[in-house]
Amino acid sequence: MKRAITLLLTLMLVAAGIAAAQEKKQPGKKGAPQAPSQPPTYPDVKYGPYTRNVMDVWLAKSEEPTPVLVSVHGGGFSAGNKSIGPRLLDDCLKAGISAVAIT
């Protein structure tokens, strides 16, 4: 239990740090989501009963289990699509952090 809490807190800190480091978009300008820098290791993995319950998974190269960043799009689960910025994805994979983007 203590290990799970430590892992969760670590993931939250990593996600907050990466989000803070991302470049901010100009106000009032909406850009199309950028395509990931590389194809997912496992694309369109179903995780629930609905058509939109799919996720893309990128596994970091490692002989050991890795931490995972879960990217949840905005839109209140009624709009949006699974996505992860190419720079964020590259930074995670280079740091040995696997990534998952869910819809």
C-alpha positions in Angstrom: 0.0 0.0 0.0 2.8 2.4 0.9 4.5 1.6 -2.4 1.3 2.4 -4.4 0.9 5.7 -2.6 4.5 6.6 -3.3 4.2 5.7 -6.9 1.0 7.7 -7.3 2.6 10.8 -5.6 5.6 10.4 -7.9 3.5 10.2 -11.0 1.5 13.3 -9.9 4.7 15.3 -9.3 6.2 14.2 -12.7 3.0 15.1 -14.5 2.8 18.5 -12.8 6.4 19.3 -13.6 6.1 18.3 -17.2 2.8 20.3 -17.6 4.4 23.4 -16.1 7.4 23.1 -18.5 5.2 22.8 -21.6 5.0 25.8 -23.8 1.9 27.9 -23.4 -0.3 28.5 -26.4 -1.2 32.1 -27.4 -4.5 33.2 -26.0 -7.4 33.0 -28.4 -5.5 30.7 -30.9 -6.7 27.1 -31.1 -4.4 24.7 -32.9 -5.1 21.2 -34.0 -3.6 18.6 -31.7 -0.1 17.6 -32.8 0.4 14.0 -33.8 2.6 11.9 -31.5 6.3 11.8 -32.5 6.1 8.0 -32.9 3.4 5.4 -33.3 2.1 3.8 -30.1 3.5 0.4 -29.0 -0.1 -0.7 -28.6 -2.7 1.5 -30.4 -6.5 1.5 -29.6 -6.4 -0.9 -26.6 -10.0 -1.3 -25.3 -10.4 -0.6 -21.6 -14.2 -0.5 -21.2 -17.5 -1.5 -22.7 -18.0 1.6 -24.9 -16.7 2.3 -28.4 -14.7 5.4 -27.1 -13.1 3.4 -24.3 -9.8 3.1 -26.0 -6.2 4.1 -25.2 -2.9 4.3 -26.9 0.1 2.9 -25.0 3.8 3.8 -25.5 6.2 1.6 -23.6 9.6 3.0 -22.5 12.5 0.7 -23.3 13.4 -1.0 -20.1 14.1 -4.4 -18.6 12.3 -3.3 -15.4 8.8 -2.0 -14.9 8.5 1.7 -15.6 6.4 4.6 -14.2 3.5 5.5 -16.4 2.2 9.0 -17.3 -1.6 8.9 -18.1 -2.7 11.6 -20.4 -6.4 12.5 -20.0 -7.8 15.0 -22.6 -9.9 17.9 -21.6 -13.6 18.0 -22.4 -15.3 16.6 -19.4 -15.4 13.1 -20.9 -17.9 14.3 -23.4 -15.6 15.9 -26.0 -12.0 15.6 -27.0 -9.9 12.6 -28.1 -6.9 10.6 -26.9 -3.8 12.7 -27.4 -0.4 13.4 -26.0 2.0 16.2 -27.2 5.0 14.9 -29.2 7.4 16.8 -27.0 5.9 15.4 -23.8 5.9 11.9 -25.2 9.5 12.1 -26.3 10.6 13.5 -22.9 8.7 10.7 -21.0 10.1 7.9 -23.2 13.7 9.3 -22.9 13.3 9.5 -19.1 12.2 5.9 -18.9 8.5 6.8 -18.4 5.9 4.9 -20.3 2.8 6.9 -21.5 -0.9 6.2 -22.0 -3.4 8.5 -23.7 -7.0 7.6 -23.1 -10.4 8.6 -24.6 
